[in-house]
């Protein structure tokens, strides 16, 4: 009896396999056809266009959280400017899609930053910083990846749920994170001789919620005057930003070519002249124009000079006779 009821319910829901062997029936078949790409519908054997490599760049701190401070530079402002330049570098490659967690001086929690990467199904998550140090001679970049850690068990939580949260954390990406960090370390070390940036494996809160390979990259020590001067003058073609962009391309399995910066609209359009366009006719020469003006001016007859007697009798100016 129960079997007959299940058969009737399955038939009502359209889940039975038809004699033709089609496992999708009715609306399910239509949904599958609608979800297929137009290229596949027209040409079943045509290859699909590859999806871009999504990297989420997180400018550290923001809002009330200013981060570290130098003599003139604030970490939150530097991180936002450096993240925008890195995104512009990666945007030169159409195979890469760079997304910023914040584009203004806004405050965000670590959960919100990781949520941006998780929502966009990013393949890599980078958080950019400029650290401070109590050592006067500290300088140069550094790289941090998340250390393996077991998630805390909530009271009454099953062991399967703990294992599920373990698999969704940074623990399963440790090998990929170290591969990216060591590659970036070699690139940074090639910029300045005898300066090999350290790679740390620590429990970083900013990386815990990301469900993809992630790294914490500090581009310098903001509390050191030498590094602060370098960070304050950072540009899009900065060697450290270029090395970071090439490391992302290497991690994505792409070539490391970075096309030149596209010209801005101001550079492509020629500047408009403020002078009025000349008339197509032949311009007048200055000599002709002057002569014409002199000829056009009415000739004045010279006044006769007064006699000496008249000059003596004339009253001085301002006085009556």
Secondary structure, DSSP 8 states (H G I E B T S, - for coil): -HHHHHHHHHHHHT-S--TT--S--THHHHHHHHHS-HHHHH-TTS------EEEEEEE--BTTB---B-SS-BHHHHHHHHHHHHHHHHTTSTTEEEEES-SSS----HHHHHHHHHHTT-SEEEEEEEE--SSTT--S-EEEEE--------TT--HHHHHHHHHTSGGGGHHHHHHHHHHHHHHHHTTSTT----EEEE--HHHHT-SS-EEEEEEEETTSHHHHHHHHT--TT-HHHHHHHHHHHHHTT-----------HHHHS----SS----SS----HHHHHHHHHHHS----------HHHHHHS--TT---
